[in-house]
Amino acid sequence: MLENHLLLINDSYHKRNLGTVPYFQLMDRAQIHVCGVFTLLILLSGFGCKSESVRKTSVSEASQSEADSSAGQKEDTFKIRIASGGGVSGLFEGYTLYADGTVEHWQKWPSQQDSVLWSVKQAPGQVAELQKQLEESGMLKEKTHKTGNMTTTVRYILPDTTFTWSWPMDELNRIPEDLSKWYVQVKQFCEQAEEKAREN
């Protein structure tokens, strides 16, 4: 009796809520609902993958940009400039050594920019060795700032500071020995670079 009573209740519930909708239509609606949910999940999954791909691409591009920026900064981490001149004309002529091995020979008139006469690429290690000698010699603590009618100047240029030494051209033997020896080495290196530039 209890079982029959439950069947009657169940049958009454289906008739009241489903009316006369055929069974196969109910199944179609259920399949459509399931397919819709499945499609939505696929779209959401695809959006998530696309977002992750975009994020990874952005990170990769940012890393490359930082690497390129670092490379660019490394080439100009320091410069060494030596020059001599003055007198009535005020003309100075000298050399600039770059960290990447580039050597420029230039001249400069008063109130004008450098006029580059030639530029040649030497081994970066040679310039780095000259920098190392300068750093280790203790010359950064030396203060040699004299001028004459004709003056020789040395500038060691870093990103955040510049060291400068100067003396009358005819008084090389009167400046600190470490500085004079180092200056002679730099001059010889620049003369070798000039020979290479003429060959090219």
Backbone as CSV, one residue per row, in Angstrom:
resi,resn,N_x,N_y,N_z,CA_x,CA_y,CA_z,C_x,C_y,C_z
1,MET,0.823,-1.207,0.000,0.000,0.000,0.000,0.866,1.269,0.000
2,LEU,1.900,1.282,0.825,2.783,2.441,0.895,3.458,2.698,-0.432
3,GLU,3.844,1.610,-1.102,4.527,1.745,-2.395,3.596,2.331,-3.439
4,ASN,2.332,1.856,-3.466,1.358,2.377,-4.413,1.062,3.840,-4.142
5,HIS,1.022,4.198,-2.878,0.753,5.585,-2.506,1.867,6.512,-2.981
6,LEU,3.134,6.076,-2.881,4.274,6.852,-3.331,4.268,7.006,-4.831
7,LEU,3.873,5.966,-5.543,3.795,6.028,-6.999,2.760,7.040,-7.439
8,LEU,1.602,7.054,-6.734,0.560,8.016,-7.064,1.035,9.444,-6.840
9,ILE,1.761,9.669,-5.739,2.280,11.006,-5.445,3.278,11.432,-6.512
10,ASN,4.167,10.523,-6.868,5.172,10.822,-7.879,4.542,11.131,-9.216
11,ASP,3.511,10.344,-9.614,2.824,10.559,-10.882,2.089,11.887,-10.880
12,SER,1.481,12.202,-9.727,0.772,13.473,-9.606,1.733,14.650,-9.718
13,TYR,2.938,14.525,-9.146,3.939,15.593,-9.203,4.380,15.864,-10.629
14,HIS,4.613,14.784,-11.365,5.059,14.948,-12.756,3.985,15.569,-13.607
15,LYS,2.732,15.187,-13.421,1.649,15.761,-14.216,1.469,17.237,-13.899
16,ARG,1.587,17.599,-12.616,1.384,18.982,-12.223,2.501,19.884,-12.718
17,ASN,3.780,19.431,-12.710,4.910,20.261,-13.070,5.311,20.149,-14.523
18,LEU,5.055,19.011,-15.141,5.484,18.819,-16.515,4.359,18.910,-17.493
19,GLY,3.143,18.858,-16.981,1.974,18.939,-17.855,1.976,17.778,-18.834
20,THR,1.794,18.133,-20.074,1.707,17.077,-21.087,2.916,17.072,-21.994
21,VAL,4.083,17.677,-21.492,5.288,17.712,-22.321,5.785,16.300,-22.528
22,PRO,5.949,15.906,-23.792,6.416,14.549,-24.076,7.819,14.326,-23.507
23,TYR,8.115,13.100,-23.278,9.394,12.722,-22.668,10.569,13.081,-23.565
24,PHE,10.418,12.849,-24.904,11.549,13.106,-25.801,11.879,14.588,-25.858
25,GLN,10.858,15.482,-25.686,11.134,16.918,-25.662,11.911,17.303,-24.410
26,LEU,11.553,16.659,-23.301,12.300,16.908,-22.069,13.754,16.506,-22.232
27,MET,14.007,15.418,-22.908,15.371,14.961,-23.126,16.121,15.935,-24.033
28,ASP,15.441,16.457,-25.078,16.073,17.423,-25.970,16.478,18.677,-25.211
29,ARG,15.544,19.134,-24.340,15.845,20.332,-23.558,17.038,20.088,-22.627
30,ALA,17.097,18.919,-22.061,18.205,18.587,-21.160,19.522,18.552,-21.916
31,GLN,19.474,17.982,-23.138,20.693,17.916,-23.945,21.150,19.309,-24.339
32,ILE,20.167,20.172,-24.712,20.504,21.545,-25.091,21.141,22.275,-23.920
33,HIS,20.570,22.064,-22.735,21.108,22.707,-21.541,22.535,22.239,-21.269
34,VAL,22.778,20.955,-21.378,24.106,20.394,-21.132,25.097,20.927,-22.159
35,CYS,24.675,20.977,-23.434,25.554,21.471,-24.494,25.914,22.954,-24.265
36,GLY,24.900,23.709,-23.818,25.151,25.119,-23.558,26.177,25.306,-22.457
37,VAL,26.044,24.546,-21.388,26.992,24.626,-20.283,28.378,24.216,-20.747
38,PHE,28.447,23.137,-21.547,29.723,22.648,-22.052,30.403,23.687,-22.947
39,THR,29.596,24.334,-23.808,30.131,25.380,-24.697,30.667,26.556,-23.895
40,LEU,29.932,26.947,-22.860,30.366,28.049,-22.010,31.700,27.735,-21.339
41,LEU,31.846,26.490,-20.892,33.102,26.086,-20.255,34.260,26.155,-21.239
42,ILE,34.007,25.753,-22.489,35.065,25.802,-23.508,35.486,27.239,-23.766
43,LEU,34.490,28.151,-23.872,34.797,29.553,-24.124,35.606,30.163,-22.983
44,LEU,35.201,29.854,-21.759,35.925,30.369,-20.610,37.344,29.843,-20.566
45,SER,37.506,28.560,-20.909,38.835,27.953,-20.928,39.716,28.608,-21.977
46,GLY,39.130,28.845,-23.160,39.885,29.490,-24.225,40.292,30.902,-23.858
47,PHE,39.409,31.634,-23.193,39.720,32.997,-22.772,40.866,33.003,-21.769
48,GLY,40.837,32.000,-20.870,41.897,31.903,-19.872,43.240,31.630,-20.512
49,CYS,43.269,30.740,-21.524,44.508,30.422,-22.211,45.029,31.629,-22.961
50,LYS,44.094,32.361,-23.609,44.490,33.537,-24.367,45.074,34.592,-23.443
51,SER,44.447,34.794,-22.281,44.938,35.779,-21.325,46.325,35.400,-20.839
52,GLU,46.520,34.095,-20.586,47.826,33.637,-20.120,48.883,33.844,-21.192
53,SER,48.489,33.593,-22.464,49.422,33.787,-23.569,49.816,35.247,-23.699
54,VAL,48.839,36.142,-23.586,49.120,37.573,-23.668,50.026,38.006,-22.539
55,ARG,49.760,37.479,-21.351,50.574,37.846,-20.192,52.017,37.396,-20.381
56,LYS,52.205,36.146,-20.870,53.547,35.638,-21.083,54.270,36.439,-22.149
57,THR,53.550,36.810,-23.206,54.156,37.609,-24.270,54.607,38.955,-23.742
58,SER,53.763,39.589,-22.901,54.103,40.895,-22.343,55.339,40.800,-21.465
59,VAL,55.406,39.748,-20.634,56.563,39.560,-19.766,57.816,39.352,-20.598
60,SER,57.697,38.536,-21.661,58.843,38.272,-22.527,59.342,39.539,-23.195
61,GLU,58.412,40.366,-23.702,58.797,41.613,-24.352,59.452,42.569,-23.368
62,ALA,58.921,42.603,-22.139,59.501,43.484,-21.125,60.917,43.049,-20.782
63,SER,61.137,41.710,-20.676,62.463,41.203,-20.360,63.445,41.553,-21.464
64,GLN,62.991,41.408,-22.731,63.854,41.735,-23.859,64.207,43.205,-23.870
65,SER,63.201,44.045,-23.535,63.440,45.487,-23.499,64.483,45.834,-22.450
66,GLU,64.391,45.171,-21.267,65.369,45.426,-20.216,66.756,44.972,-20.637
67,ALA,66.802,43.806,-21.343,68.086,43.299,-21.799,68.720,44.250,-22.797
68,ASP,67.892,44.756,-23.749,68.403,45.693,-24.742,68.891,46.970,-24.075
69,SER,68.103,47.446,-23.056,68.499,48.653,-22.349,69.819,48.472,-21.632
70,SER,69.980,47.292,-20.989,71.214,47.014,-20.267,72.398,46.968,-21.214
71,ALA,72.191,46.336,-22.384,73.266,46.240,-23.364,73.700,47.612,-23.823
72,GLY,72.706,48.468,-24.065,73.005,49.811,-24.498,73.786,50.575,-23.460
73,GLN,73.436,50.438,-22.182,74.119,51.137,-21.110,75.540,50.627,-20.939
74,LYS,75.761,49.340,-21.167,77.071,48.751,-20.954,78.099,49.376,-21.885
75,GLU,77.710,49.695,-23.122,78.640,50.250,-24.094,79.128,51.638,-23.672
76,ASP,78.390,52.322,-22.850,78.743,53.682,-22.467,78.920,53.795,-20.957
77,THR,79.489,52.735,-20.342,79.656,52.757,-18.890,80.755,53.713,-18.462
78,PHE,81.696,53.999,-19.377,82.726,54.979,-19.069,83.328,55.501,-20.371
79,LYS,83.966,56.671,-20.267,84.718,57.247,-21.378,86.003,57.856,-20.826
80,ILE,87.053,57.811,-21.633,88.320,58.457,-21.292,88.630,59.463,-22.393
81,ARG,88.833,60.713,-22.005,89.142,61.765,-22.981,90.487,62.398,-22.623
82,ILE,91.371,62.454,-23.602,92.636,63.167,-23.416,92.727,64.222,-24.515
83,ALA,93.278,65.367,-24.187,93.336,66.445,-25.173,94.449,67.420,-24.806
84,SER,94.893,68.133,-25.818,95.894,69.181,-25.616,95.541,70.359,-26.513
85,GLY,95.810,71.564,-26.035,95.522,72.726,-26.858,95.448,73.991,-26.042
86,GLY,94.859,75.004,-26.633,94.739,76.305,-25.984,95.390,77.372,-26.844
87,GLY,96.232,78.181,-26.218,96.924,79.227,-26.951,95.985,80.313,-27.455
88,VAL,96.434,81.022,-28.472,95.655,82.136,-29.011,94.375,81.644,-29.679
89,SER,94.457,80.546,-30.401,93.286,80.039,-31.140,92.261,79.371,-30.233
90,GLY,92.745,78.796,-29.137,91.835,78.074,-28.245,91.447,76.699,-28.757
91,LEU,92.115,76.243,-29.822,91.800,74.935,-30.410,92.362,73.809,-29.554
92,PHE,91.510,72.816,-29.257,91.947,71.599,-28.571,91.779,70.415,-29.519
93,GLU,92.723,69.485,-29.429,92.656,68.267,-30.230,92.931,67.085,-29.311
94,GLY,92.146,66.022,-29.488,92.316,64.895,-28.582,91.626,63.629,-29.043
95,TYR,91.504,62.714,-28.083,90.933,61.393,-28.356,89.898,61.057,-27.283
96,THR,88.908,60.290,-27.697,87.931,59.738,-26.744,87.935,58.232,-26.884
97,LEU,88.093,57.544,-25.751,88.074,56.082,-25.719,86.773,55.632,-25.069
98,TYR,86.035,54.784,-25.762,84.761,54.277,-25.249,84.915,52.849,-24.721
99,ALA,83.992,52.466,-23.857,84.065,51.140,-23.228,83.960,50.004,-24.234
100,ASP,83.290,50.241,-25.369,83.137,49.168,-26.358,84.336,49.050,-27.292
101,GLY,85.410,49.843,-27.045,86.619,49.756,-27.849,86.734,50.822,-28.914
102,THR,85.708,51.628,-29.097,85.752,52.690,-30.106,86.717,53.803,-29.680
103,VAL,87.522,54.249,-30.631,88.439,55.366,-30.393,88.122,56.458,-31.411
104,GLU,87.889,57.665,-30.928,87.608,58.809,-31.792,88.721,59.837,-31.666
105,HIS,89.115,60.381,-32.812,90.057,61.505,-32.819,89.269,62.744,-33.213
106,TRP,89.360,63.799,-32.438,88.521,64.972,-32.650,89.307,66.260,-32.421
107,GLN,88.729,67.340,-32.866,89.236,68.658,-32.528,88.059,69.555,-32.150
108,LYS,88.335,70.542,-31.332,87.266,71.391,-30.815,87.730,72.841,-30.740
109,TRP,86.978,73.687,-31.430,87.197,75.115,-31.346,86.353,75.686,-30.205
110,PRO,86.749,76.824,-29.658,85.964,77.429,-28.564,84.504,77.619,-28.963
111,SER,83.616,77.290,-28.035,82.164,77.464,-28.205,81.588,76.616,-29.330
112,GLN,82.279,75.534,-29.699,81.774,74.636,-30.722,81.796,73.197,-30.219
113,GLN,81.043,72.342,-30.908,81.017,70.927,-30.577,82.260,70.238,-31.134
114,ASP,82.518,69.020,-30.631,83.624,68.232,-31.171,83.414,67.985,-32.661
115,SER,84.489,68.082,-33.413,84.474,67.714,-34.827,85.318,66.439,-34.962
116,VAL,84.652,65.304,-35.205,85.345,64.017,-35.251,86.119,63.889,-36.551
117,LEU,87.430,63.647,-36.440,88.305,63.510,-37.604,88.311,62.074,-38.123
118,TRP,88.300,61.139,-37.227,88.162,59.726,-37.594,87.721,58.920,-36.380
119,SER,87.217,57.721,-36.641,86.761,56.805,-35.581,87.107,55.388,-35.996
120,VAL,87.635,54.613,-35.069,88.027,53.243,-35.370,87.722,52.356,-34.165
121,LYS,87.456,51.086,-34.427,87.106,50.151,-33.357,88.319,49.301,-32.998
122,GLN,88.702,49.367,-31.729,89.770,48.541,-31.197,89.171,47.456,-30.291
123,ALA,90.014,46.561,-29.804,89.531,45.507,-28.905,89.064,46.130,-27.593
124,PRO,87.828,45.839,-27.160,87.337,46.404,-25.892,88.241,46.088,-24.709
125,GLY,88.899,44.920,-24.749,89.771,44.542,-23.646,90.939,45.485,-23.452
126,GLN,91.418,46.095,-24.537,92.537,47.036,-24.434,92.120,48.304,-23.694
127,VAL,90.941,48.794,-24.015,90.431,49.984,-23.321,90.125,49.647,-21.860
128,ALA,89.563,48.461,-21.636,89.255,48.035,-20.261,90.524,47.939,-19.420
129,GLU,91.636,47.530,-20.035,92.906,47.431,-19.310,93.403,48.813,-18.906
130,LEU,93.242,49.782,-19.795,93.636,51.155,-19.454,92.777,51.709,-18.322
131,GLN,91.492,51.372,-18.363,90.606,51.803,-17.273,91.023,51.156,-15.957
132,LYS,91.338,49.866,-16.017,91.737,49.132,-14.803,92.992,49.755,-14.184
133,GLN,93.965,50.071,-15.022,95.191,50.703,-14.520,94.886,52.040,-13.856
134,LEU,93.991,52.787,-14.463,93.611,54.082,-13.895,92.933,53.917,-12.543
135,GLU,92.031,52.946,-12.445,91.292,52.713,-11.193,92.212,52.224,-10.078
136,GLU,93.173,51.384,-10.430,94.007,50.744,-9.412,95.248,51.562,-9.035
137,SER,95.517,52.607,-9.786,96.747,53.378,-9.548,96.646,54.331,-8.370
138,GLY,95.435,54.621,-7.938,95.247,55.603,-6.878,95.144,57.016,-7.406
139,MET,95.150,57.159,-8.731,95.101,58.509,-9.317,93.768,59.201,-9.097
140,LEU,92.718,58.432,-8.808,91.409,59.051,-8.588,91.421,59.947,-7.349
141,LYS,92.408,59.719,-6.482,92.537,60.550,-5.281,93.482,61.729,-5.501
142,GLU,94.199,61.704,-6.632,95.146,62.783,-6.930,94.400,64.009,-7.474
143,LYS,94.867,65.175,-7.095,94.276,66.419,-7.593,95.355,67.211,-8.331
144,THR,95.320,67.077,-9.646,96.262,67.801,-10.491,95.464,68.705,-11.409
145,HIS,95.423,69.990,-11.077,94.629,70.948,-11.846,95.456,72.202,-12.094
146,LYS,96.332,72.118,-13.082,97.141,73.267,-13.471,96.903,73.556,-14.947
147,THR,97.085,74.770,-15.330,96.913,75.150,-16.734,98.097,76.003,-17.180
148,GLY,98.257,76.116,-18.482,99.313,76.945,-19.043,98.811,77.569,-20.331
149,ASN,99.702,78.162,-21.058,99.304,78.712,-22.349,98.764,77.596,-23.249
150,MET,99.447,76.452,-23.204,98.981,75.229,-23.862,98.816,74.185,-22.761
151,THR,97.663,73.573,-22.702,97.311,72.692,-21.578,96.929,71.306,-22.051
152,THR,97.314,70.311,-21.268,96.890,68.921,-21.490,95.837,68.570,-20.442
153,THR,94.771,67.937,-20.870,93.709,67.544,-19.939,93.388,66.058,-20.106
154,VAL,92.987,65.459,-19.006,92.511,64.069,-18.992,91.197,64.049,-18.245
155,ARG,90.190,63.423,-18.841,88.886,63.295,-18.180,88.475,61.835,-18.188
156,TYR,88.129,61.345,-17.014,87.614,59.984,-16.850,86.137,60.128,-16.489
157,ILE,85.262,59.786,-17.436,83.835,60.086,-17.309,83.049,58.821,-16.979
158,LEU,82.385,58.828,-15.837,81.509,57.748,-15.397,80.067,58.243,-15.437
159,PRO,79.087,57.326,-15.356,77.686,57.761,-15.417,77.300,58.786,-14.349
160,ASP,77.941,58.707,-13.181,77.514,59.582,-12.082,78.574,60.585,-11.632
161,THR,79.756,60.551,-12.235,80.800,61.501,-11.843,81.874,61.602,-12.918
162,THR,82.685,62.636,-12.845,83.779,62.833,-13.795,85.039,63.258,-13.032
163,PHE,86.148,62.592,-13.333,87.445,62.943,-12.750,88.252,63.691,-13.811
164,THR,88.888,64.794,-13.410,89.626,65.629,-14.355,91.017,65.945,-13.814
165,TRP,92.016,65.837,-14.698,93.376,66.244,-14.389,93.849,67.166,-15.516
166,SER,94.680,68.133,-15.193,95.213,69.039,-16.227,96.572,69.560,-15.794
167,TRP,97.418,69.873,-16.799,98.742,70.404,-16.520,99.271,71.109,-17.779
168,PRO,100.197,72.026,-17.653,100.807,72.657,-18.828,101.472,71.591,-19.702
169,MET,101.362,71.738,-21.017,101.851,70.705,-21.930,103.329,70.384,-21.733
170,ASP,104.109,71.343,-21.346,105.559,71.128,-21.219,105.957,70.680,-19.815
171,GLU,104.979,70.291,-18.983,105.306,69.897,-17.604,104.860,68.472,-17.295
172,LEU,104.886,67.594,-18.300,104.498,66.199,-18.081,105.362,65.532,-17.016
173,ASN,106.638,65.923,-16.952,107.551,65.306,-15.985,107.359,65.857,-14.572
174,ARG,106.459,66.826,-14.416,106.242,67.415,-13.095,104.945,66.932,-12.425
175,ILE,104.192,66.130,-13.107,102.949,65.602,-12.536,103.254,64.264,-11.870
176,PRO,102.341,63.720,-11.055,102.581,62.429,-10.406,103.001,61.357,-11.416
177,GLU,103.969,60.554,-11.033,104.559,59.565,-11.950,103.528,58.583,-12.488
178,ASP,102.635,58.111,-11.619,101.612,57.158,-12.071,100.751,57.764,-13.177
179,LEU,100.407,59.032,-13.015,99.579,59.708,-14.009,100.338,59.906,-15.321
180,SER,101.601,60.302,-15.238,102.386,60.542,-16.452,102.615,59.237,-17.228
181,LYS,102.930,58.154,-16.518,103.139,56.863,-17.196,101.853,56.379,-17.857
182,TRP,100.765,56.515,-17.144,99.472,56.071,-17.698,99.112,56.909,-18.918
183,TYR,99.338,58.213,-18.854,99.023,59.101,-19.975,99.834,58.713,-21.217
184,VAL,101.106,58.408,-21.037,101.950,58.007,-22.161,101.413,56.730,-22.801
185,GLN,100.955,55.780,-21.981,100.383,54.533,-22.508,99.125,54.812,-23.334
186,VAL,98.278,55.694,-22.836,97.043,56.025,-23.557,97.370,56.699,-24.885
187,LYS,98.354,57.593,-24.868,98.754,58.279,-26.109,99.263,57.274,-27.145
188,GLN,100.068,56.319,-26.700,100.588,55.297,-27.609,99.453,54.441,-28.165
189,PHE,98.495,54.107,-27.330,97.341,53.320,-27.782,96.550,54.093,-28.847
190,CYS,96.367,55.379,-28.621,95.623,56.206,-29.585,96.382,56.349,-30.905
191,GLU,97.715,56.443,-30.832,98.524,56.536,-32.055,98.431,55.240,-32.864
192,GLN,98.377,54.102,-32.179,98.194,52.825,-32.875,96.826,52.767,-33.544
193,ALA,95.811,53.296,-32.851,94.466,53.339,-33.434,94.457,54.240,-34.670
194,GLU,95.234,55.323,-34.636,95.290,56.233,-35.777,95.909,55.543,-37.001
195,GLU,96.925,54.735,-36.759,97.537,53.987,-37.855,96.521,53.041,-38.482
196,LYS,95.719,52.397,-37.643,94.681,51.499,-38.151,93.645,52.259,-38.951
197,ALA,93.281,53.448,-38.456,92.285,54.261,-39.154,92.794,54.680,-40.534
198,ARG,94.084,55.002,-40.654,94.652,55.404,-41.936,94.682,54.239,-42.917
199,GLU,94.917,53.045,-42.412,94.924,51.866,-43.272,93.537,51.590,-43.853
200,ASN,92.528,51.910,-43.065,91.148,51.696,-43.540,90.703,52.800,-44.490
